[in-house]
């Protein structure tokens, strides 16, 4: 009951849910034990918060109503009060009545009050509707208040449920710490979960959840326009999402796990550092290289993406895509799993962020949805972000199309980012590595290597107009190799300190389609150098270089080999 930390600037009051506006007070109390009134809104005519009700009875028959709503609509620009609290403990709960701890409405541009908290403990239920008879929505206003919490626990009616039901799009996020329930249900609401969670059932309908830690569940259902994401990376902290679902992860057609632009910030790269990051107007890099002359290097392992994507080259550039690791029994994907890079800011010569990292391990993969870690687009003379990395391990495909469903193309820009990597492997079968830049014409090249230092690949497919893929030096082995759609395969260009070559050993077919090439032109010894990568005996004056044939002019180097 203090003004310290209270809402300011016409914001709504907070309790279970945050008040709408720029400066609400922090949420408080625990969803299991609500024992406090709701906070008042901000402004000269703001509303008071809802009160506090605690009931303990052997039998509780509710045919009427219990209300602890935020105060009535104020008359001037002011925030609404937060809903209050209701705690009920009874052997038997019955009746057709209602319980309401809704936030009050803000006036004009004033924020709505956040929803309050309800907790009900009972043994037997006789006719009372736990789903529809209890409301804890945030209030309307210039910005909507966040949903409050509704918790019930029973030893006889299927355990413990935490439910948040809000007003839909635009509501403030409701912060939640530790969650220890059997079912976590979100409807038309947004939640920020601050800790690792283990919840048997998670059901989202038109809801948004931001996770800060790992998530373990038996089943997760995303329906309507639901979105799951992780906390965005900062200059001090790297974030990602580890999702372990023992049974079913189902993502509806308009729902998504969306990690776009949640990776490394502009100018930052692997290790969350600016050392080696993209600069100027270049795009960020991860699996593929960003467009532009000063893009960061590629990093990570195509078989196991464990990093976010990197940001473009200046403060107006796009951020990298985020990172997710999914381990589930069945993945039914009608919607999307996205870790695309952010676009460069409009009005600036800004590069796109690179795509992020997606790793999925599942028994069965079905649906017709999208899994994408594409680079963001550069703006004006900014380069496109490089593609990220996608790896999918599965035992069975239930109609899912890996070719059309998995994307890691570079972003477009004044110079396009190059393709990232797409790896898929069925249990007990050879893996397939695919690089496909779709319609993006890129100037950067994608370097291909394995983190363990070996040059052994499985089935390799490279596709894209002028998509240049650079293989490591030495002997490279693969089960098969396909170049199509304008792809070009090269080795690194020789330098004054190092000699490169490309030795391909392919166990199966090699196909170089029309308009494709294995092209190592102008990648040999530098001018003035010859066999052994030395200047001793090299061509001088204006003479041409020699190898099988002598160079023209009066002083070419000797033929060798």
Secondary structure, 3 states (H helix, E strand, C coil): CCCCCCCECCCCCCCCCCCCCCECCCCCCECCECCCCCCCCCCCCCCCCCCEEEEEEEEEECCCEEECCCCCCCCCCECCCCCCEEEEEEEEEECCCEEECCCCCCECCCCCCCCCEEEEEEEEEEECCCCCCEECCCCCCCCCCCCCEEEEEECCCCEEEEEEECCCCCCCCEEECCCCCCEEEEECCEEEECCCEEEEEEEEECCEEEECCCEEEEEEEEECCCEEEECCCCCCCCCCEEEEEEEEEEECCCCEEECCCCCCCCCCECCCECCCCCCCCCCCCCCCCCCCCCCCCCCCCCCCCCCCCCCCCCCCCCCCCCEEEEEEEEEEECCEEECCCCCCCCCCCCCCCCCCEEEEEEEEEECCCEEECCCCCCCCCCCCCCCCEEEEEEEEEEECCHHHHEECCCCCCCCECCCCEEEEEECCCCCEEEEECCCCCECCEEEECCCCCCCECCEEEEECCCCEEEECCEEEEECEEEEECCCEEEECCCCCCCCCCEEEEECCCEEECCCCEECCCCCCCCCCCECCCECCCCCCCCCCCCCCCCCCCCCCCCCCC
